[in-house]
């Protein structure tokens, strides 16, 4: 019998769990299909792109399903598991992890799992984690998986990945592998098999087989209520599948973080705490892991961002700044692998801290439809809540002009994306993989579009998901709030806690690729690293060595600013590395430009006042390379 680190009473075998499912009536199923037709036809921003790129027709498939249901009755309707699988398959066909059918009770909030994790490296597929207390002969981290239910593991991964919604081959394979052992039942159909047979090469080199039964348990709760009318739910860019899996992995494998967060995902602690001995203490242990990385090329900072799914994007940014300041200043590795996104503001607010350049947030567009126009009309003058005014005029004109999309306007306020400026001045390498998605894709795109540093990928592309996501519940609420409710609203309540999610606003690139959509195209890394056996079993040692070599080859700069004021006379001392000119501004008013032939340099400025903001911009050969702000 499997022993786990989670509450045994909360774990049941898959067949026992499924025995209690299956309560949707035929009328309730029709409501699900009708509302799916509504969202995909009237709200889904990527529908034209998906039809063109993937040659799919989800609306026609839904119409056919609906027509067949009209010929059924309570006795002849298909089993409920088949209905869920058909609707899920239609949503998966658009290959958009933002656009989902969320299964009703009892599936919501549950996760099916096997008591181990499998990861891929250049040498093969390895067991990398097992649940505490689980054992099998010569089985554990380092055992090599060769077959899955008699199918060669690489083929099994590819076949499994084809069922899911990755926007490119790398994303399909990554999700196919992850879903072999972990399936959030709110978004993925339950496994077909009650158990799996795993063939593996044991830790002693022997060839062995293991039969393991699927189990079901309750997942950790999500960070926020995505149906609520508030800024957090309306500003989400999140792959729900990845978010559900990340919470499940935490519950199954990282119980010390669960204990620190007291079961609340992405909780902010009142005081910093360290999860592991090598980690810096952080107030957000489920969000960040910061530590020093010793590599053959030098010692650098390694800051892992597990999620952007937080309630407070400013608190997220500030904790990132605090952790980065505590790490070595000669180079920083920002690692966003497996990060499915979250709060778009958290992603775009953080970019400014790594570059002297002004951040241009990525703009987004609605699909031009009568229903989207109605929603924007109702919320065009709502600055304190969900303000859709910037998109209303263009949608209103689209009725006459025939424009397919609204004007492109940023979700993230430009002032919020630039209000603290650069705080880390060393070179930066960003590590990505094919599970990077949504707000993390937006973060990666902004990193590339602003030339912040080098992108090192362990896969050929990110997950390629560039959108803001709304649920059916939020869409329905937007036509009911503020009162009185819109009597013409086409949204109907979904049965038994079922829900639907849809990419409502698509994201466009800025900079050299301005206007290019992120969806399906993603962000390709400038450097590629294939994960090794040592990476999987020894703390990413080869990956960090590659990142360290890239950092060591990049220029290191420093811009230190010290100030003192006596009356109205301000004394500024500049200590720099790799900078030959500094321009000074007081409250954005230019006051001095100094060519630096030596460091430090002291400058006296008259007519200053306490509380003013001093900004120092550093240049090398006429190119802005560093910036620092301080309040005098």
Secondary structure, 3 states (H helix, E strand, C coil): CCCCCCCHHHCEEHHHHHCCCCCCCHHHHHHHHHHHHHHHHHHCCCHHHHHHHHCCCHHHHHHHHHHHHHCCCCCCCCCHHHHHHHHHHHHHCCCCCCCEEECCCCCCCEEEECCEEEEEECCEEEEEEECCCCCCCCCCCCCEEEEECCEEHHHHHHHHHCCCCCCCHHHHHHHHHHCCCEEECCCCCCCCCCEEEEEEECCCCCEEEEEEECEEEECCECCCCCCCCCHHHHCEEECHHHHHHHHHHHHHHCHHHHHHHCCECCCCCCCCECCCCCCCCECCCCCEEEEEEEECCEEEEEEEECCECCCCHHHHHHHHHHHHHHCCCCCEEEECCCCCEEEHHHHHHHHHHHCCCCCCCCEEEEECCHHHHHHHHHCCCCCCCCCCHHHHHHHHHHHHHCCCECCCEECCCCCCCCCCCCCCCCCEEEEECCCCCCHHHHHHHHHHHCCCCEEEECCCCCCCCCEEEEEHHHHHHHCCCCCCCCCCCCCCCCHHHCEEEEEEEEEECCHHHCCCECCCCCCCCCEECCCCHHHHHCCCHHHHHHHHHHHHCCCCCEEEEEEEEECCEEEEEEEEECCCEEEEEECCEEEEEEECCCCCEEEEECCCCCCCEEEEEEEECCEEEEEEEEEC
